[in-house]
């Protein structure tokens, strides 16, 4: 996954092209280097969107294309269930569990990218 080379595209659109003149070589080199650099930048990974579970009061879930994260709050024992059904226990707050889920999600996404 590559990001859009926005600055390079803008610069290219500002260059006046007509049949008589070509883009000066130095401008073409600058645009090419800028596009490559921007295209290699880090992709932004979306934040998980949490909803209260429709089935269990106090629980939360975040669904995405390939699965979901589930936070089980059993009165003081907060457990995070990851998409591969691995468990992560002993969170003090729901927010800590959500942060751990986001970190796990980002790690999984980055593991799929060829960077």
C-alpha positions as CSV (number, residue, x, y, z in Angstrom):
1,X,0.0,0.0,0.0
2,X,1.5,3.3,-1.1
3,X,0.3,6.8,-0.3
4,X,-0.6,9.3,-3.0
5,X,2.3,11.5,-4.0
6,X,0.3,14.7,-3.6
7,X,3.1,17.3,-3.8
8,X,4.6,15.8,-6.9
9,X,1.2,15.6,-8.6
10,X,0.5,19.3,-7.7
11,X,3.9,20.3,-9.0
12,X,3.4,18.3,-12.2
13,X,0.0,19.9,-12.8
14,X,1.6,23.4,-12.5
15,X,4.2,22.8,-15.2
16,X,3.1,24.4,-18.4
17,X,3.2,21.9,-21.3
18,X,2.9,22.7,-24.9
19,X,4.1,21.0,-28.1
20,X,7.2,23.3,-28.4
21,X,8.6,23.0,-24.8
22,X,9.2,20.0,-22.7
23,X,9.6,19.8,-18.9
24,X,13.1,20.9,-18.1
25,X,15.2,17.9,-17.0
26,X,15.9,19.3,-13.6
27,X,12.2,19.8,-12.9
28,X,11.4,16.3,-14.1
29,X,14.1,14.9,-11.7
30,X,12.8,16.9,-8.8
31,X,9.2,15.7,-9.4
32,X,10.3,12.1,-9.8
33,X,12.3,12.2,-6.5
34,X,9.5,13.8,-4.7
35,X,6.9,11.3,-6.0
36,X,9.1,8.4,-5.0
37,X,9.7,9.9,-1.5
38,X,6.0,10.6,-0.9
39,X,5.0,7.2,-2.3
40,X,7.2,5.5,0.2
41,X,5.7,7.3,3.2
42,X,4.0,5.5,6.0
43,X,0.4,4.6,5.3
44,X,-2.1,5.7,7.8
45,X,-3.9,2.9,9.6
46,X,-7.5,3.7,10.6
47,X,-8.6,3.6,14.2
48,X,-10.8,0.8,15.3
49,X,-14.4,1.9,15.8
50,X,-15.8,0.6,19.0
51,X,-19.5,-0.2,19.7
52,X,-21.2,-1.6,22.8
53,X,-22.0,-5.2,22.3
54,X,-25.6,-5.8,21.4
55,X,-25.6,-9.1,23.4
56,X,-23.7,-8.5,26.6
57,X,-24.0,-5.4,28.7
58,X,-20.7,-3.6,29.4
59,X,-18.8,-5.4,26.6
60,X,-17.4,-3.7,23.5
61,X,-16.5,-4.8,20.1
62,X,-14.7,-3.4,17.0
63,X,-15.4,-5.1,13.7
64,X,-13.2,-4.8,10.6
65,X,-13.1,-6.7,7.3
66,X,-11.4,-9.9,8.6
67,X,-12.7,-10.2,12.1
68,X,-13.4,-8.3,15.3
69,X,-11.8,-7.4,18.6
70,X,-14.0,-8.0,21.7
71,X,-13.6,-6.6,25.2
72,X,-15.2,-8.6,28.0
73,X,-15.7,-6.7,31.2
74,X,-16.7,-9.2,33.9
75,X,-16.8,-6.8,36.9
76,X,-13.2,-5.9,37.4
77,X,-11.6,-8.6,35.1
78,X,-11.2,-6.9,31.7
79,X,-10.2,-9.3,28.9
80,X,-9.4,-8.5,25.3
81,X,-10.2,-11.2,22.7
82,X,-8.2,-10.7,19.5
83,X,-9.4,-11.9,16.0
84,X,-7.3,-15.1,16.3
85,X,-9.1,-15.8,19.6
86,X,-6.0,-15.2,21.6
87,X,-6.7,-13.5,25.0
88,X,-5.0,-10.6,26.7
89,X,-5.9,-10.2,30.3
90,X,-5.5,-7.9,33.3
91,X,-6.5,-4.5,32.0
92,X,-7.4,-1.9,34.6
93,X,-9.7,0.1,32.2
94,X,-11.7,-0.4,29.0
95,X,-9.5,2.4,27.5
96,X,-6.3,0.3,28.2
97,X,-7.8,-2.7,26.5
98,X,-8.9,-0.6,23.5
99,X,-5.3,0.8,23.2
100,X,-3.9,-2.7,23.3
101,X,-6.4,-3.8,20.6
102,X,-5.4,-0.8,18.4
103,X,-1.7,-1.7,18.8
104,X,-2.4,-5.3,17.9
105,X,-4.4,-4.3,14.9
106,X,-1.7,-1.9,13.6
107,X,1.0,-4.7,14.1
108,X,-1.1,-7.1,12.1
109,X,-1.8,-4.6,9.3
110,X,1.9,-3.6,9.1
111,X,2.9,-7.3,8.9
112,X,0.8,-7.6,5.7
113,X,2.5,-4.7,4.0
114,X,5.6,-5.0,1.8
115,X,7.6,-2.0,3.1
